[in-house]
Amino acid sequence: MSQAAKPKATFAAGCFWSVELVFKRIPGVGTIQVGYTGGHVEKPTYEQVCTGNTGHAEAVQMEYDPQVVNYSKLLTAFWNKHDPTTLNRQGADLGTQYRSAIFYHNEEQKALAEQSKREQEVQLGKPVVTEIVPAQTFYPAEEFHQGYLEKRGQSAAKGCSNPIACYGY
């Protein structure tokens, strides 16, 4: 399968540094970037997004090989990464930029995301606040943010199960 033909997946689950590392470790996930999506400002900066005024979420966008990993497995990793019952918050990170969201790229992804959200609500026994919305323009974050935890010594090796320290400490 050629690089251009690989499907994309886009998720927001709190601070994008640790979300990126979770997905980088999954066999079949190829190119991945952290960035901003879901807002109304063109080419936002990290500082702008942090104000909460742009409407963007910190997100990851990846290409994946469906021969190796399917979208349902990516959804499982997404749900396992964060608490989808907290509105605009993950741990100490608070604000709309840290919201839980699935940005679908086609109707099949939408249907799978909606089904998995219903399953999460049953499993967790409470409402899931995750947005399921069409993918919008994805603006890659500044180079400083790309591979942030990996640059600080955490493994991004495929299949790695080492705990992820949120800020690389």
MODELLER restraints for C-alpha pairs under 7 A, 6 or more apart:
rsr = mdl.restraints
at = mdl.atoms
rsr.add(forms.Gaussian(group=physical.xy_distance, feature=features.Distance(at['CA:6:A'], at['CA:63:A']), mean=5.84, stdev=0.5))
rsr.add(forms.Gaussian(group=physical.xy_distance, feature=features.Distance(at['CA:6:A'], at['CA:64:A']), mean=5.93, stdev=0.5))
rsr.add(forms.Gaussian(group=physical.xy_distance, feature=features.Distance(at['CA:6:A'], at['CA:65:A']), mean=5.99, stdev=0.5))
rsr.add(forms.Gaussian(group=physical.xy_distance, feature=features.Distance(at['CA:7:A'], at['CA:63:A']), mean=5.60, stdev=0.5))
rsr.add(forms.Gaussian(group=physical.xy_distance, feature=features.Distance(at['CA:7:A'], at['CA:64:A']), mean=5.97, stdev=0.5))
rsr.add(forms.Gaussian(group=physical.xy_distance, feature=features.Distance(at['CA:8:A'], at['CA:61:A']), mean=6.84, stdev=0.5))
rsr.add(forms.Gaussian(group=physical.xy_distance, feature=features.Distance(at['CA:8:A'], at['CA:62:A']), mean=5.46, stdev=0.5))
rsr.add(forms.Gaussian(group=physical.xy_distance, feature=features.Distance(at['CA:8:A'], at['CA:63:A']), mean=4.45, stdev=0.5))
rsr.add(forms.Gaussian(group=physical.xy_distance, feature=features.Distance(at['CA:8:A'], at['CA:64:A']), mean=6.37, stdev=0.5))
rsr.add(forms.Gaussian(group=physical.xy_distance, feature=features.Distance(at['CA:8:A'], at['CA:105:A']), mean=6.94, stdev=0.5))
rsr.add(forms.Gaussian(group=physical.xy_distance, feature=features.Distance(at['CA:9:A'], at['CA:61:A']), mean=5.71, stdev=0.5))
rsr.add(forms.Gaussian(group=physical.xy_distance, feature=features.Distance(at['CA:9:A'], at['CA:62:A']), mean=5.45, stdev=0.5))
rsr.add(forms.Gaussian(group=physical.xy_distance, feature=features.Distance(at['CA:9:A'], at['CA:63:A']), mean=6.47, stdev=0.5))
rsr.add(forms.Gaussian(group=physical.xy_distance, feature=features.Distance(at['CA:9:A'], at['CA:104:A']), mean=6.85, stdev=0.5))
rsr.add(forms.Gaussian(group=physical.xy_distance, feature=features.Distance(at['CA:9:A'], at['CA:105:A']), mean=6.95, stdev=0.5))
rsr.add(forms.Gaussian(group=physical.xy_distance, feature=features.Distance(at['CA:10:A'], at['CA:59:A']), mean=6.86, stdev=0.5))
rsr.add(forms.Gaussian(group=physical.xy_distance, feature=features.Distance(at['CA:10:A'], at['CA:60:A']), mean=5.62, stdev=0.5))
rsr.add(forms.Gaussian(group=physical.xy_distance, feature=features.Distance(at['CA:10:A'], at['CA:61:A']), mean=4.33, stdev=0.5))
rsr.add(forms.Gaussian(group=physical.xy_distance, feature=features.Distance(at['CA:10:A'], at['CA:62:A']), mean=6.50, stdev=0.5))
rsr.add(forms.Gaussian(group=physical.xy_distance, feature=features.Distance(at['CA:10:A'], at['CA:102:A']), mean=6.33, stdev=0.5))
rsr.add(forms.Gaussian(group=physical.xy_distance, feature=features.Distance(at['CA:10:A'], at['CA:103:A']), mean=5.27, stdev=0.5))
rsr.add(forms.Gaussian(group=physical.xy_distance, feature=features.Distance(at['CA:10:A'], at['CA:104:A']), mean=6.82, stdev=0.5))
rsr.add(forms.Gaussian(group=physical.xy_distance, feature=features.Distance(at['CA:11:A'], at['CA:59:A']), mean=5.51, stdev=0.5))
rsr.add(forms.Gaussian(group=physical.xy_distance, feature=features.Distance(at['CA:11:A'], at['CA:60:A']), mean=5.53, stdev=0.5))
rsr.add(forms.Gaussian(group=physical.xy_distance, feature=features.Distance(at['CA:11:A'], at['CA:61:A']), mean=6.68, stdev=0.5))
rsr.add(forms.Gaussian(group=physical.xy_distance, feature=features.Distance(at['CA:11:A'], at['CA:101:A']), mean=5.89, stdev=0.5))
rsr.add(forms.Gaussian(group=physical.xy_distance, feature=features.Distance(at['CA:11:A'], at['CA:102:A']), mean=4.83, stdev=0.5))
rsr.add(forms.Gaussian(group=physical.xy_distance, feature=features.Distance(at['CA:11:A'], at['CA:103:A']), mean=6.03, stdev=0.5))
rsr.add(forms.Gaussian(group=physical.xy_distance, feature=features.Distance(at['CA:12:A'], at['CA:57:A']), mean=6.41, stdev=0.5))
rsr.add(forms.Gaussian(group=physical.xy_distance, feature=features.Distance(at['CA:12:A'], at['CA:58:A']), mean=6.00, stdev=0.5))
rsr.add(forms.Gaussian(group=physical.xy_distance, feature=features.Distance(at['CA:12:A'], at['CA:59:A']), mean=4.23, stdev=0.5))
rsr.add(forms.Gaussian(group=physical.xy_distance, feature=features.Distance(at['CA:12:A'], at['CA:60:A']), mean=6.44, stdev=0.5))
rsr.add(forms.Gaussian(group=physical.xy_distance, feature=features.Distance(at['CA:12:A'], at['CA:99:A']), mean=6.57, stdev=0.5))
rsr.add(forms.Gaussian(group=physical.xy_distance, feature=features.Distance(at['CA:12:A'], at['CA:100:A']), mean=5.27, stdev=0.5))
rsr.add(forms.Gaussian(group=physical.xy_distance, feature=features.Distance(at['CA:12:A'], at['CA:101:A']), mean=4.92, stdev=0.5))
rsr.add(forms.Gaussian(group=physical.xy_distance, feature=features.Distance(at['CA:12:A'], at['CA:102:A']), mean=6.44, stdev=0.5))
rsr.add(forms.Gaussian(group=physical.xy_distance, feature=features.Distance(at['CA:13:A'], at['CA:19:A']), mean=6.72, stdev=0.5))
rsr.add(forms.Gaussian(group=physical.xy_distance, feature=features.Distance(at['CA:13:A'], at['CA:82:A']), mean=6.03, stdev=0.5))
rsr.add(forms.Gaussian(group=physical.xy_distance, feature=features.Distance(at['CA:13:A'], at['CA:98:A']), mean=6.50, stdev=0.5))
rsr.add(forms.Gaussian(group=physical.xy_distance, feature=features.Distance(at['CA:13:A'], at['CA:99:A']), mean=6.29, stdev=0.5))
rsr.add(forms.Gaussian(group=physical.xy_distance, feature=features.Distance(at['CA:13:A'], at['CA:100:A']), mean=4.69, stdev=0.5))
rsr.add(forms.Gaussian(group=physical.xy_distance, feature=features.Distance(at['CA:13:A'], at['CA:101:A']), mean=6.68, stdev=0.5))
rsr.add(forms.Gaussian(group=physical.xy_distance, feature=features.Distance(at['CA:14:A'], at['CA:58:A']), mean=6.77, stdev=0.5))
rsr.add(forms.Gaussian(group=physical.xy_distance, feature=features.Distance(at['CA:14:A'], at['CA:89:A']), mean=6.91, stdev=0.5))
rsr.add(forms.Gaussian(group=physical.xy_distance, feature=features.Distance(at['CA:14:A'], at['CA:90:A']), mean=5.32, stdev=0.5))
rsr.add(forms.Gaussian(group=physical.xy_distance, feature=features.Distance(at['CA:14:A'], at['CA:98:A']), mean=4.13, stdev=0.5))
rsr.add(forms.Gaussian(group=physical.xy_distance, feature=features.Distance(at['CA:14:A'], at['CA:99:A']), mean=6.08, stdev=0.5))
rsr.add(forms.Gaussian(group=physical.xy_distance, feature=features.Distance(at['CA:14:A'], at['CA:100:A']), mean=6.71, stdev=0.5))
rsr.add(forms.Gaussian(group=physical.xy_distance, feature=features.Distance(at['CA:15:A'], at['CA:58:A']), mean=6.32, stdev=0.5))
rsr.add(forms.Gaussian(group=physical.xy_distance, feature=features.Distance(at['CA:15:A'], at['CA:98:A']), mean=6.18, stdev=0.5))
rsr.add(forms.Gaussian(group=physical.xy_distance, feature=features.Distance(at['CA:16:A'], at['CA:34:A']), mean=6.05, stdev=0.5))
rsr.add(forms.Gaussian(group=physical.xy_distance, feature=features.Distance(at['CA:16:A'], at['CA:58:A']), mean=5.59, stdev=0.5))
rsr.add(forms.Gaussian(group=physical.xy_distance, feature=features.Distance(at['CA:16:A'], at['CA:59:A']), mean=5.60, stdev=0.5))
rsr.add(forms.Gaussian(group=physical.xy_distance, feature=features.Distance(at['CA:16:A'], at['CA:60:A']), mean=6.39, stdev=0.5))
rsr.add(forms.Gaussian(group=physical.xy_distance, feature=features.Distance(at['CA:17:A'], at['CA:148:A']), mean=6.04, stdev=0.5))
rsr.add(forms.Gaussian(group=physical.xy_distance, feature=features.Distance(at['CA:17:A'], at['CA:149:A']), mean=6.31, stdev=0.5))
rsr.add(forms.Gaussian(group=physical.xy_distance, feature=features.Distance(at['CA:18:A'], at['CA:164:A']), mean=6.77, stdev=0.5))
rsr.add(forms.Gaussian(group=physical.xy_distance, feature=features.Distance(at['CA:18:A'], at['CA:166:A']), mean=5.66, stdev=0.5))
rsr.add(forms.Gaussian(group=physical.xy_distance, feature=features.Distance(at['CA:20:A'], at['CA:34:A']), mean=6.60, stdev=0.5))
rsr.add(forms.Gaussian(group=physical.xy_distance, feature=features.Distance(at['CA:20:A'], at['CA:60:A']), mean=6.07, stdev=0.5))
rsr.add(forms.Gaussian(group=physical.xy_distance, feature=features.Distance(at['CA:21:A'], at['CA:156:A']), mean=5.99, stdev=0.5))
rsr.add(forms.Gaussian(group=physical.xy_distance, feature=features.Distance(at['CA:23:A'], at['CA:29:A']), mean=6.83, stdev=0.5))
rsr.add(forms.Gaussian(group=physical.xy_distance, feature=features.Distance(at['CA:24:A'], at['CA:156:A']), mean=5.79, stdev=0.5))
rsr.add(forms.Gaussian(group=physical.xy_distance, feature=features.Distance(at['CA:24:A'], at['CA:158:A']), mean=6.95, stdev=0.5))
rsr.add(forms.Gaussian(group=physical.xy_distance, feature=features.Distance(at['CA:25:A'], at['CA:156:A']), mean=5.22, stdev=0.5))
rsr.add(forms.Gaussian(group=physical.xy_distance, feature=features.Distance(at['CA:25:A'], at['CA:157:A']), mean=5.45, stdev=0.5))
rsr.add(forms.Gaussian(group=physical.xy_distance, feature=features.Distance(at['CA:25:A'], at['CA:158:A']), mean=4.17, stdev=0.5))
rsr.add(forms.Gaussian(group=physical.xy_distance, feature=features.Distance(at['CA:25:A'], at['CA:159:A']), mean=5.38, stdev=0.5))
rsr.add(forms.Gaussian(group=physical.xy_distance, feature=features.Distance(at['CA:25:A'], at['CA:160:A']), mean=5.91, stdev=0.5))
rsr.add(forms.Gaussian(group=physical.xy_distance, feature=features.Distance(at['CA:26:A'], at['CA:158:A']), mean=5.48, stdev=0.5))
rsr.add(forms.Gaussian(group=physical.xy_distance, feature=features.Distance(at['CA:26:A'], at['CA:159:A']), mean=5.91, stdev=0.5))
rsr.add(forms.Gaussian(group=physical.xy_distance, feature=features.Distance(at['CA:27:A'], at['CA:68:A']), mean=6.80, stdev=0.5))
rsr.add(forms.Gaussian(group=physical.xy_distance, feature=features.Distance(at['CA:27:A'], at['CA:69:A']), mean=6.87, stdev=0.5))
rsr.add(forms.Gaussian(group=physical.xy_distance, feature=features.Distance(at['CA:27:A'], at['CA:158:A']), mean=5.40, stdev=0.5))
rsr.add(forms.Gaussian(group=physical.xy_distance, feature=features.Distance(at['CA:27:A'], at['CA:159:A']), mean=6.57, stdev=0.5))
rsr.add(forms.Gaussian(group=physical.xy_distance, feature=features.Distance(at['CA:28:A'], at['CA:64:A']), mean=5.52, stdev=0.5))
rsr.add(forms.Gaussian(group=physical.xy_distance, feature=features.Distance(at['CA:28:A'], at['CA:65:A']), mean=5.03, stdev=0.5))
rsr.add(forms.Gaussian(group=physical.xy_distance, feature=features.Distance(at['CA:28:A'], at['CA:68:A']), mean=4.88, stdev=0.5))
rsr.add(forms.Gaussian(group=physical.xy_distance, feature=features.Distance(at['CA:28:A'], at['CA:69:A']), mean=5.25, stdev=0.5))
rsr.add(forms.Gaussian(group=physical.xy_distance, feature=features.Distance(at['CA:29:A'], at['CA:62:A']), mean=6.83, stdev=0.5))
rsr.add(forms.Gaussian(group=physical.xy_distance, feature=features.Distance(at['CA:29:A'], at['CA:63:A']), mean=6.13, stdev=0.5))
rsr.add(forms.Gaussian(group=physical.xy_distance, feature=features.Distance(at['CA:29:A'], at['CA:64:A']), mean=4.31, stdev=0.5))
rsr.add(forms.Gaussian(group=physical.xy_distance, feature=features.Distance(at['CA:29:A'], at['CA:65:A']), mean=6.40, stdev=0.5))
rsr.add(forms.Gaussian(group=physical.xy_distance, feature=features.Distance(at['CA:30:A'], at['CA:62:A']), mean=6.62, stdev=0.5))
rsr.add(forms.Gaussian(group=physical.xy_distance, feature=features.Distance(at['CA:30:A'], at['CA:63:A']), mean=5.31, stdev=0.5))
rsr.add(forms.Gaussian(group=physical.xy_distance, feature=features.Distance(at['CA:30:A'], at['CA:64:A']), mean=5.35, stdev=0.5))
rsr.add(forms.Gaussian(group=physical.xy_distance, feature=features.Distance(at['CA:31:A'], at['CA:62:A']), mean=5.53, stdev=0.5))
rsr.add(forms.Gaussian(group=physical.xy_distance, feature=features.Distance(at['CA:31:A'], at['CA:63:A']), mean=5.44, stdev=0.5))
rsr.add(forms.Gaussian(group=physical.xy_distance, feature=features.Distance(at['CA:32:A'], at['CA:60:A']), mean=6.83, stdev=0.5))
rsr.add(forms.Gaussian(group=physical.xy_distance, feature=features.Distance(at['CA:32:A'], at['CA:61:A']), mean=5.62, stdev=0.5))
rsr.add(forms.Gaussian(group=physical.xy_distance, feature=features.Distance(at['CA:32:A'], at['CA:62:A']), mean=4.11, stdev=0.5))
rsr.add(forms.Gaussian(group=physical.xy_distance, feature=features.Distance(at['CA:32:A'], at['CA:63:A']), mean=6.52, stdev=0.5))
rsr.add(forms.Gaussian(group=physical.xy_distance, feature=features.Distance(at['CA:33:A'], at['CA:60:A']), mean=5.62, stdev=0.5))
rsr.add(forms.Gaussian(group=physical.xy_distance, feature=features.Distance(at['CA:33:A'], at['CA:61:A']), mean=5.49, stdev=0.5))
rsr.add(forms.Gaussian(group=physical.xy_distance, feature=features.Distance(at['CA:33:A'], at['CA:62:A']), mean=6.44, stdev=0.5))
rsr.add(forms.Gaussian(group=physical.xy_distance, feature=features.Distance(at['CA:33:A'], at['CA:140:A']), mean=6.39, stdev=0.5))
rsr.add(forms.Gaussian(group=physical.xy_distance, feature=features.Distance(at['CA:33:A'], at['CA:146:A']), mean=6.41, stdev=0.5))
rsr.add(forms.Gaussian(group=physical.xy_distance, feature=features.Distance(at['CA:34:A'], at['CA:59:A']), mean=5.77, stdev=0.5))
rsr.add(forms.Gaussian(group=physical.xy_distance, feature=features.Distance(at['CA:34:A'], at['CA:60:A']), mean=4.46, stdev=0.5))
rsr.add(forms.Gaussian(group=physical.xy_distance, feature=features.Distance(at['CA:34:A'], at['CA:61:A']), mean=6.52, stdev=0.5))
rsr.add(forms.Gaussian(group=physical.xy_distance, feature=features.Distance(at['CA:34:A'], at['CA:140:A']), mean=5.92, stdev=0.5))
rsr.add(forms.Gaussian(group=physical.xy_distance, feature=features.Distance(at['CA:34:A'], at['CA:141:A']), mean=5.76, stdev=0.5))
rsr.add(forms.Gaussian(group=physical.xy_distance, feature=features.Distance(at['CA:34:A'], at['CA:146:A']), mean=6.03, stdev=0.5))
rsr.add(forms.Gaussian(group=physical.xy_distance, feature=features.Distance(at['CA:35:A'], at['CA:58:A']), mean=5.86, stdev=0.5))
rsr.add(forms.Gaussian(group=physical.xy_distance, feature=features.Distance(at['CA:35:A'], at['CA:59:A']), mean=5.40, stdev=0.5))
rsr.add(forms.Gaussian(group=physical.xy_distance, feature=features.Distance(at['CA:35:A'], at['CA:60:A']), mean=6.10, stdev=0.5))
rsr.add(forms.Gaussian(group=physical.xy_distance, feature=features.Distance(at['CA:35:A'], at['CA:138:A']), mean=6.64, stdev=0.5))
rsr.add(forms.Gaussian(group=physical.xy_distance, feature=features.Distance(at['CA:35:A'], at['CA:139:A']), mean=5.40, stdev=0.5))
rsr.add(forms.Gaussian(group=physical.xy_distance, feature=features.Distance(at['CA:35:A'], at['CA:140:A']), mean=4.10, stdev=0.5))
rsr.add(forms.Gaussian(group=physical.xy_distance, feature=features.Distance(at['CA:35:A'], at['CA:141:A']), mean=4.14, stdev=0.5))
rsr.add(forms.Gaussian(group=physical.xy_distance, feature=features.Distance(at['CA:36:A'], at['CA:56:A']), mean=5.59, stdev=0.5))
rsr.add(forms.Gaussian(group=physical.xy_distance, feature=features.Distance(at['CA:36:A'], at['CA:57:A']), mean=5.52, stdev=0.5))
rsr.add(forms.Gaussian(group=physical.xy_distance, feature=features.Distance(at['CA:36:A'], at['CA:58:A']), mean=4.99, stdev=0.5))
rsr.add(forms.Gaussian(group=physical.xy_distance, feature=features.Distance(at['CA:36:A'], at['CA:59:A']), mean=5.64, stdev=0.5))
rsr.add(forms.Gaussian(group=physical.xy_distance, feature=features.Distance(at['CA:36:A'], at['CA:138:A']), mean=5.83, stdev=0.5))
rsr.add(forms.Gaussian(group=physical.xy_distance, feature=features.Distance(at['CA:36:A'], at['CA:139:A']), mean=5.17, stdev=0.5))
rsr.add(forms.Gaussian(group=physical.xy_distance, feature=features.Distance(at['CA:36:A'], at['CA:140:A']), mean=6.42, stdev=0.5))
rsr.add(forms.Gaussian(group=physical.xy_distance, feature=features.Distance(at['CA:36:A'], at['CA:141:A']), mean=6.60, stdev=0.5))
rsr.add(forms.Gaussian(group=physical.xy_distance, feature=features.Distance(at['CA:37:A'], at['CA:56:A']), mean=4.98, stdev=0.5))
rsr.add(forms.Gaussian(group=physical.xy_distance, feature=features.Distance(at['CA:37:A'], at['CA:57:A']), mean=5.57, stdev=0.5))
rsr.add(forms.Gaussian(group=physical.xy_distance, feature=features.Distance(at['CA:37:A'], at['CA:59:A']), mean=6.68, stdev=0.5))
rsr.add(forms.Gaussian(group=physical.xy_distance, feature=features.Distance(at['CA:37:A'], at['CA:136:A']), mean=6.29, stdev=0.5))
rsr.add(forms.Gaussian(group=physical.xy_distance, feature=features.Distance(at['CA:37:A'], at['CA:137:A']), mean=6.13, stdev=0.5))
rsr.add(forms.Gaussian(group=physical.xy_distance, feature=features.Distance(at['CA:37:A'], at['CA:138:A']), mean=4.90, stdev=0.5))
rsr.add(forms.Gaussian(group=physical.xy_distance, feature=features.Distance(at['CA:37:A'], at['CA:139:A']), mean=6.39, stdev=0.5))
rsr.add(forms.Gaussian(group=physical.xy_distance, feature=features.Distance(at['CA:38:A'], at['CA:55:A']), mean=6.33, stdev=0.5))
rsr.add(forms.Gaussian(group=physical.xy_distance, feature=features.Distance(at['CA:38:A'], at['CA:56:A']), mean=4.76, stdev=0.5))
rsr.add(forms.Gaussian(group=physical.xy_distance, feature=features.Distance(at['CA:38:A'], at['CA:57:A']), mean=6.11, stdev=0.5))
rsr.add(forms.Gaussian(group=physical.xy_distance, feature=features.Distance(at['CA:38:A'], at['CA:136:A']), mean=6.02, stdev=0.5))
rsr.add(forms.Gaussian(group=physical.xy_distance, feature=features.Distance(at['CA:39:A'], at['CA:54:A']), mean=5.52, stdev=0.5))
rsr.add(forms.Gaussian(group=physical.xy_distance, feature=features.Distance(at['CA:39:A'], at['CA:55:A']), mean=3.93, stdev=0.5))
rsr.add(forms.Gaussian(group=physical.xy_distance, feature=features.Distance(at['CA:39:A'], at['CA:56:A']), mean=3.92, stdev=0.5))
rsr.add(forms.Gaussian(group=physical.xy_distance, feature=features.Distance(at['CA:40:A'], at['CA:54:A']), mean=5.84, stdev=0.5))
rsr.add(forms.Gaussian(group=physical.xy_distance, feature=features.Distance(at['CA:40:A'], at['CA:55:A']), mean=6.06, stdev=0.5))
rsr.add(forms.Gaussian(group=physical.xy_distance, feature=features.Distance(at['CA:41:A'], at['CA:54:A']), mean=5.60, stdev=0.5))
rsr.add(forms.Gaussian(group=physical.xy_distance, feature=features.Distance(at['CA:43:A'], at['CA:139:A']), mean=6.02, stdev=0.5))
rsr.add(forms.Gaussian(group=physical.xy_distance, feature=features.Distance(at['CA:46:A'], at['CA:141:A']), mean=6.95, stdev=0.5))
rsr.add(forms.Gaussian(group=physical.xy_distance, feature=features.Distance(at['CA:48:A'], at['CA:54:A']), mean=6.69, stdev=0.5))
rsr.add(forms.Gaussian(group=physical.xy_distance, feature=features.Distance(at['CA:49:A'], at['CA:56:A']), mean=6.19, stdev=0.5))
rsr.add(forms.Gaussian(group=physical.xy_distance, feature=features.Distance(at['CA:49:A'], at['CA:97:A']), mean=6.66, stdev=0.5))
rsr.add(forms.Gaussian(group=physical.xy_distance, feature=features.Distance(at['CA:50:A'], at['CA:97:A']), mean=6.85, stdev=0.5))
rsr.add(forms.Gaussian(group=physical.xy_distance, feature=features.Distance(at['CA:52:A'], at['CA:95:A']), mean=6.36, stdev=0.5))
rsr.add(forms.Gaussian(group=physical.xy_distance, feature=features.Distance(at['CA:52:A'], at['CA:96:A']), mean=5.98, stdev=0.5))
rsr.add(forms.Gaussian(group=physical.xy_distance, feature=features.Distance(at['CA:52:A'], at['CA:97:A']), mean=6.18, stdev=0.5))
rsr.add(forms.Gaussian(group=physical.xy_distance, feature=features.Distance(at['CA:56:A'], at['CA:97:A']), mean=5.72, stdev=0.5))
rsr.add(forms.Gaussian(group=physical.xy_distance, feature=features.Distance(at['CA:57:A'], at['CA:96:A']), mean=6.63, stdev=0.5))
rsr.add(forms.Gaussian(group=physical.xy_distance, feature=features.Distance(at['CA:57:A'], at['CA:97:A']), mean=3.94, stdev=0.5))
rsr.add(forms.Gaussian(group=physical.xy_distance, feature=features.Distance(at['CA:57:A'], at['CA:98:A']), mean=5.94, stdev=0.5))
rsr.add(forms.Gaussian(group=physical.xy_distance, feature=features.Distance(at['CA:57:A'], at['CA:99:A']), mean=6.41, stdev=0.5))
rsr.add(forms.Gaussian(group=physical.xy_distance, feature=features.Distance(at['CA:58:A'], at['CA:97:A']), mean=5.48, stdev=0.5))
rsr.add(forms.Gaussian(group=physical.xy_distance, feature=features.Distance(at['CA:58:A'], at['CA:98:A']), mean=6.14, stdev=0.5))
rsr.add(forms.Gaussian(group=physical.xy_distance, feature=features.Distance(at['CA:72:A'], at['CA:112:A']), mean=6.87, stdev=0.5))
rsr.add(forms.Gaussian(group=physical.xy_distance, feature=features.Distance(at['CA:82:A'], at['CA:90:A']), mean=6.98, stdev=0.5))
rsr.add(forms.Gaussian(group=physical.xy_distance, feature=features.Distance(at['CA:83:A'], at['CA:90:A']), mean=6.79, stdev=0.5))
rsr.add(forms.Gaussian(group=physical.xy_distance, feature=features.Distance(at['CA:84:A'], at['CA:100:A']), mean=6.03, stdev=0.5))
rsr.add(forms.Gaussian(group=physical.xy_distance, feature=features.Distance(at['CA:84:A'], at['CA:128:A']), mean=5.42, stdev=0.5))
rsr.add(forms.Gaussian(group=physical.xy_distance, feature=features.Distance(at['CA:84:A'], at['CA:129:A']), mean=5.96, stdev=0.5))
rsr.add(forms.Gaussian(group=physical.xy_distance, feature=features.Distance(at['CA:84:A'], at['CA:130:A']), mean=5.77, stdev=0.5))
rsr.add(forms.Gaussian(group=physical.xy_distance, feature=features.Distance(at['CA:85:A'], at['CA:127:A']), mean=6.20, stdev=0.5))
rsr.add(forms.Gaussian(group=physical.xy_distance, feature=features.Distance(at['CA:85:A'], at['CA:128:A']), mean=4.56, stdev=0.5))
rsr.add(forms.Gaussian(group=physical.xy_distance, feature=features.Distance(at['CA:85:A'], at['CA:129:A']), mean=5.36, stdev=0.5))
rsr.add(forms.Gaussian(group=physical.xy_distance, feature=features.Distance(at['CA:86:A'], at['CA:129:A']), mean=6.76, stdev=0.5))
rsr.add(forms.Gaussian(group=physical.xy_distance, feature=features.Distance(at['CA:87:A'], at['CA:99:A']), mean=6.38, stdev=0.5))
rsr.add(forms.Gaussian(group=physical.xy_distance, feature=features.Distance(at['CA:87:A'], at['CA:129:A']), mean=6.10, stdev=0.5))
rsr.add(forms.Gaussian(group=physical.xy_distance, feature=features.Distance(at['CA:88:A'], at['CA:94:A']), mean=6.03, stdev=0.5))
rsr.add(forms.Gaussian(group=physical.xy_distance, feature=features.Distance(at['CA:88:A'], at['CA:95:A']), mean=5.09, stdev=0.5))
rsr.add(forms.Gaussian(group=physical.xy_distance, feature=features.Distance(at['CA:88:A'], at['CA:96:A']), mean=4.76, stdev=0.5))
rsr.add(forms.Gaussian(group=physical.xy_distance, feature=features.Distance(at['CA:88:A'], at['CA:98:A']), mean=5.39, stdev=0.5))
rsr.add(forms.Gaussian(group=physical.xy_distance, feature=features.Distance(at['CA:88:A'], at['CA:99:A']), mean=4.16, stdev=0.5))
rsr.add(forms.Gaussian(group=physical.xy_distance, feature=features.Distance(at['CA:89:A'], at['CA:95:A']), mean=6.12, stdev=0.5))
rsr.add(forms.Gaussian(group=physical.xy_distance, feature=features.Distance(at['CA:89:A'], at['CA:98:A']), mean=5.65, stdev=0.5))
rsr.add(forms.Gaussian(group=physical.xy_distance, feature=features.Distance(at['CA:89:A'], at['CA:99:A']), mean=6.11, stdev=0.5))
rsr.add(forms.Gaussian(group=physical.xy_distance, feature=features.Distance(at['CA:90:A'], at['CA:98:A']), mean=6.55, stdev=0.5))
rsr.add(forms.Gaussian(group=physical.xy_distance, feature=features.Distance(at['CA:100:A'], at['CA:130:A']), mean=4.70, stdev=0.5))
rsr.add(forms.Gaussian(group=physical.xy_distance, feature=features.Distance(at['CA:100:A'], at['CA:131:A']), mean=6.37, stdev=0.5))
rsr.add(forms.Gaussian(group=physical.xy_distance, feature=features.Distance(at['CA:101:A'], at['CA:130:A']), mean=5.00, stdev=0.5))
rsr.add(forms.Gaussian(group=physical.xy_distance, feature=features.Distance(at['CA:101:A'], at['CA:131:A']), mean=4.46, stdev=0.5))
rsr.add(forms.Gaussian(group=physical.xy_distance, feature=features.Distance(at['CA:101:A'], at['CA:132:A']), mean=5.84, stdev=0.5))
rsr.add(forms.Gaussian(group=physical.xy_distance, feature=features.Distance(at['CA:102:A'], at['CA:131:A']), mean=6.12, stdev=0.5))
rsr.add(forms.Gaussian(group=physical.xy_distance, feature=features.Distance(at['CA:102:A'], at['CA:132:A']), mean=4.86, stdev=0.5))
rsr.add(forms.Gaussian(group=physical.xy_distance, feature=features.Distance(at['CA:102:A'], at['CA:133:A']), mean=6.37, stdev=0.5))
rsr.add(forms.Gaussian(group=physical.xy_distance, feature=features.Distance(at['CA:103:A'], at['CA:132:A']), mean=6.06, stdev=0.5))
rsr.add(forms.Gaussian(group=physical.xy_distance, feature=features.Distance(at['CA:103:A'], at['CA:133:A']), mean=5.09, stdev=0.5))
rsr.add(forms.Gaussian(group=physical.xy_distance, feature=features.Distance(at['CA:103:A'], at['CA:134:A']), mean=5.18, stdev=0.5))
rsr.add(forms.Gaussian(group=physical.xy_distance, feature=features.Distance(at['CA:103:A'], at['CA:135:A']), mean=4.42, stdev=0.5))
rsr.add(forms.Gaussian(group=physical.xy_distance, feature=features.Distance(at['CA:104:A'], at['CA:110:A']), mean=5.49, stdev=0.5))
rsr.add(forms.Gaussian(group=physical.xy_distance, feature=features.Distance(at['CA:104:A'], at['CA:133:A']), mean=6.22, stdev=0.5))
rsr.add(forms.Gaussian(group=physical.xy_distance, feature=features.Distance(at['CA:104:A'], at['CA:134:A']), mean=5.00, stdev=0.5))
rsr.add(forms.Gaussian(group=physical.xy_distance, feature=features.Distance(at['CA:104:A'], at['CA:135:A']), mean=5.21, stdev=0.5))
rsr.add(forms.Gaussian(group=physical.xy_distance, feature=features.Distance(at['CA:105:A'], at['CA:134:A']), mean=6.36, stdev=0.5))
rsr.add(forms.Gaussian(group=physical.xy_distance, feature=features.Distance(at['CA:105:A'], at['CA:135:A']), mean=5.51, stdev=0.5))
rsr.add(forms.Gaussian(group=physical.xy_distance, feature=features.Distance(at['CA:121:A'], at['CA:127:A']), mean=5.54, stdev=0.5))
rsr.add(forms.Gaussian(group=physical.xy_distance, feature=features.Distance(at['CA:121:A'], at['CA:128:A']), mean=5.73, stdev=0.5))
rsr.add(forms.Gaussian(group=physical.xy_distance, feature=features.Distance(at['CA:149:A'], at['CA:167:A']), mean=6.84, stdev=0.5))
rsr.add(forms.Gaussian(group=physical.xy_distance, feature=features.Distance(at['CA:149:A'], at['CA:168:A']), mean=5.30, stdev=0.5))
rsr.add(forms.Gaussian(group=physical.xy_distance, feature=features.Distance(at['CA:150:A'], at['CA:156:A']), mean=6.27, stdev=0.5))
rsr.add(forms.Gaussian(group=physical.xy_distance, feature=features.Distance(at['CA:152:A'], at['CA:168:A']), mean=5.87, stdev=0.5))
